[in-house]
Amino acid sequence: ASYAHSLVVDDAGGAHSFGGGAALGHGDATSKHTPTRIDALEGVRIVRAHAGQQASVLLDADGGVHTCGTGAALGQGGLATVDVPMRVTTLSGVHVVGAALTENHALAVT
């Protein structure tokens, strides 16, 4: 959890978020006051979720990394806001098992 949002992973691998901001992953910055499933990850089994100040990092069962929010910590190659989780393609072929996220950067553990 961060000061602005929280992430929850259910037993089936579904990801849910609540709070405020683009890091929620729902396609806009509208606040959610209860855990809401992140539809963009339908069909992806999420095993871990990390909430940073302005970003979210979600790890899938295949070792893939998905990010949303704002800033360079997303690993998407720029500073633009990404309001639905996108796979970090530069990590394709790398099995990521953990992550850490701060205000300005993220770390992937392989």
C-alpha positions in Angstrom: 0.0 0.0 0.0 1.1 3.6 -0.6 -0.4 6.8 0.8 -2.6 7.2 -2.2 -3.7 3.7 -3.2 -3.7 0.0 -2.3 -3.5 -3.2 -4.3 -4.9 -6.6 -3.5 -4.3 -10.0 -5.2 -7.1 -12.6 -4.8 -6.6 -16.4 -4.7 -7.4 -16.7 -8.4 -4.7 -14.2 -9.4 -7.1 -11.3 -10.0 -5.7 -7.8 -9.2 -7.9 -5.2 -7.4 -7.1 -1.6 -6.5 -8.6 1.2 -4.5 -7.6 4.8 -3.6 -6.9 7.5 -6.2 -4.8 8.2 -9.2 -3.7 6.6 -12.5 -1.8 4.0 -10.6 -5.1 2.2 -9.9 -5.0 0.9 -13.4 -8.7 1.5 -14.3 -8.1 3.7 -17.4 -8.6 7.0 -15.6 -7.7 8.7 -12.3 -11.2 8.3 -10.7 -11.0 7.4 -7.1 -12.3 3.9 -6.0 -13.4 3.6 -2.4 -13.6 -0.2 -2.4 -11.3 -2.8 -4.0 -12.2 -2.9 -7.7 -10.9 -5.5 -10.2 -8.4 -4.2 -12.7 -10.1 -5.3 -16.0 -7.1 -4.7 -18.1 -5.4 -7.7 -16.5 -8.3 -10.1 -17.3 -6.8 -13.5 -18.2 -3.4 -12.7 -16.5 -2.7 -14.5 -13.2 -1.1 -11.9 -10.9 1.0 -13.3 -8.0 2.4 -10.1 -6.4 1.5 -6.4 -6.4 3.5 -3.4 -5.2 2.1 0.1 -4.7 4.4 3.0 -4.9 3.8 6.7 -4.4 2.6 7.2 -8.0 2.9 3.8 -9.6 1.9 0.2 -9.4 4.0 -2.9 -10.3 2.2 -6.2 -10.8 4.0 -9.5 -11.3 2.3 -12.3 -13.2 2.7 -16.1 -12.7 4.9 -16.3 -15.8 7.5 -13.8 -14.4 6.1 -10.9 -16.4 6.0 -7.3 -15.1 3.0 -5.0 -15.6 3.1 -1.3 -14.5 0.7 1.7 -14.4 0.8 5.2 -12.9 3.1 8.1 -13.5 6.9 8.4 -13.8 10.1 6.7 -14.8 9.6 3.9 -12.3 7.1 2.4 -14.7 9.9 1.1 -17.0 7.9 2.0 -20.1 10.5 4.2 -21.7 9.3 7.6 -20.7 7.5 9.8 -18.2 4.0 9.7 -19.6 1.1 8.6 -17.4 0.0 5.0 -18.1 -3.5 4.5 -16.6 -3.9 0.8 -17.4 -1.3 -1.9 -16.6 1.1 -2.5 -19.5 3.7 -5.2 -19.7 7.3 -4.0 -19.5 8.5 -5.4 -22.8 12.2 -4.7 -22.0 12.0 -7.5 -19.4 10.5 -10.0 -21.9 12.3 -13.3 -21.5 13.4 -12.5 -17.9 11.6 -14.3 -15.1 10.9 -11.6 -12.4 10.1 -13.0 -9.0 10.0 -9.8 -6.9 10.0 -6.1 -7.1 10.5 -3.0 -5.0 9.1 0.4 -5.7 9.8 3.9 -4.4 8.8 7.4 -5.5 11.4 7.6 -8.2 12.5 4.1 -9.2 11.6 0.4 -9.3 13.8 -2.6 -8.9 13.0 -6.1 -10.4 14.4 -9.2 -8.7 15.2 -12.2 -11.0 
